[in-house]
Amino acid sequence: MRVAAPLSLVVLILAAPHVRLEAQMRAPQLPSTSPFLGGVPSGTATPDTITITLVDAMRRALERNLAVLNAENQLGHAQGARWKALSDLLPNVNGRVGDTRQQINLQAFGFGTFDVPGGSAFPNIVGPFNVFDARVYLSQSVLDFGTLNDVRAEAHNVEAARQTIRGARDLVVFVTGTVYLQALAASARADAARVQQATAETLHRQALDLKQSGIIAGIDVLRAEVELNAETQRSTSATNEFEKAKLQLARLIGLPLGQKFALDPMLPVLAGPEMSFDEAIAHAYQSRADYQASLERVRAAEASRRAVVGAALPSLHVNADYGDIGLTPSGAKATFTVAGAVNVPIFQGGRTRGKLAEADADLRNRQNEADDMKASIYYEVQSAFLDLQATSQQLQVATKARDLAEQQLAQSRDRFAAGVASNIEVVQAQQAVAVATEQHISALYGYDLAKGALLRGVGSAEDTLQHLLGGSR
């Protein structure tokens, strides 16, 4: 004899929180306009449907994601700024060749008319005549503390840009994995909704047959029809969400516009954490590229402050030129000039004081950003450990709850078919299965995302990807 599922147990399942593990099942808190969610399409779409694995999606994202491309361009910008600063310390050499035709009025330079030996007057107008001059000019900074520290600041900015690229790549791997798992979870929900829709169709046909046999009342048929319509709408909505999740993934990894693709549900196996929380934190502070970039920006700000101080100190510069000058190229004679100068700032109207105040404020900002980044890493890793523990337990509970809900649905259908119960119990059991399935899907993919979040927290996301690329998948 089958025993109906207690109504209190069904109500308990229905009243349970709709566990979606929102902290794990959504991408990092990024605005829709974030470059990490954008990508530059590459190639031409093919008529065939291609299958993209998780590892393949990450590889494509590292090549075409907008955030990575922007970070690489920022490195080029920082390198250019460093060369501009370095040019003030390196020799500056220019060449010039000129041939001038000119006529001079001596009176314009203050010379009056005067006689020359022989009784004739020296003309006021001299020329026209040619002047040929071929010359090389050299300027060199011998000692300039301000420029020297500007170069050091730009060198730190270049290293910060390199670390920013590493950090962007690491985050892109994590974001891609999150969006890919979101799409897989949406696919699983769409499949579950279609199964629920098929079940509702079967129950509706069964209700029609039982009514024709006079076993049940017409209200049961109407109730089954309403449930079928609800499941059909749910299936349509779930399928739509799945397609939208695929569109977001396609944009992120830079697929050709209009390319049809399918996801691979077989995911690489990620091992659980092999380190304690304290070890993970220590590893994160050494490995997180975004934290190292923030430290480099602090060093750049310190060098910029020293540059302001150095600009108020004496500096030594040398200027020289060498070349041939004469009326014609064949008759030109070699000449040269060498001049050294010591520049001593005496009064600049408070400019140095103002620049120093700006540099101090910028340095404090950079130090605060670095301290905030350090704290953020600590809380991020701690949250990842908590999520990993919670999702592991939730997966076990959700699996048992799903199996129980499916058994209750089977019992309810049997009781309804035997005419000993109305389909109210069946509808409740269907809803319980829907909730339990949703919990299981969220816990299943949430567990993988929690492991991915921990890898991201300690700065090992791209290293793990490289390891997977060397494997079978």
ABEGO torsion letter per residue (X at the ends): XBBBBBAAAAAAAAABBBBAGAAAABBBBBBAABAAABBBBBEBBBABBBBBBAAAAAAAAAAABAAAAAAAAAAAAAAAAAAAAAAAABBBBBBBBBBBBBBBBAAAAGBBBBBBBGGBBBBABBOBBBBBBBBBBBBBBABBAAAAAAAAAAAAAAAAAAAAAAAAAAAAAAAAAAAAAAAAAAAAAAAAAAAAAAAAAAAAAAAAAAAAAGABBAAAAAAAAAAAAAAAAAAAAAAAAAAAAAAAAAAAAGBBBGBBBBBBABBBBBBBBABBAAAAAAAAAAABAAAAAAAAAAAAAAAAAAAAAAAABBBBBBBBBBBBBEABAAABBBBBBBBBBBBBBABAGGAAAAAAAAAAAAAAAAAAAAAAAAAAAAAAAAAAAAAAAAAAAAAAAAAAAAAAAAAAAAAAAAAAAAGABBAAAAAAAAAAAAAAAAAAAAAAAAAAAAAAAAAAAAGAAAAAAAAAAABAX
